[in-house]
């Protein structure tokens, strides 16, 4: 009987591997082969979950945007005045980035690569 693969779990495994590879090597230098190796899957498995490196990058940024949006909604519900809410926002944003150090590096890498182009 063939082994069942949890597609969503495999997708998250590959996405996590892509973020680690992008953070370590830089987006421009990363290849699908590198991501597959990091995830411990075949290259074809990466393409079954994501059509391209760009799609992997977009999925990583979408996930960060979702978590950032949830954080902003939480700030809106936080009790206190503007100063307390701002302090809560800064603390929470730092905790989010601390928990996702590799993902926090990726936008900086992509931005700096674009900034270096004439």
Steps between C-alpha positions, in 0.01 A plus 500: 500500500649841402591736778264796543664840507342789687521758222463800732769369736731433202430849365591656838813283519612622158412862575699489825795354313474771234505775761810348664676471163401854394629637832826305486589535129298801393198476274690561176751222569243244614389218275209257519756221542632672814150529641419136424822387670426715806145360521618143447276450198543448128514805274171390341330516839586868522342562161188305601446744788638820346537583133817706535744674731292815458192314624695383805611856570144629459367231737761594760410869473127421506546306823691788657233746380227283655680485835570874486133573424393288796745690718360836387147382573614397847653845553163653416338294775774564755382705799655831583584818325718565197829473691406161646385373162817619332714329764296182453542523122878543521540214751275270301667580168842429650373169641358408160830575325701328775295187449552512125857621461557331166180639356588847629827487301338410168321833429820687584696281260247546220478875559879547513545299180251729327660811646840401356363478145545813288 
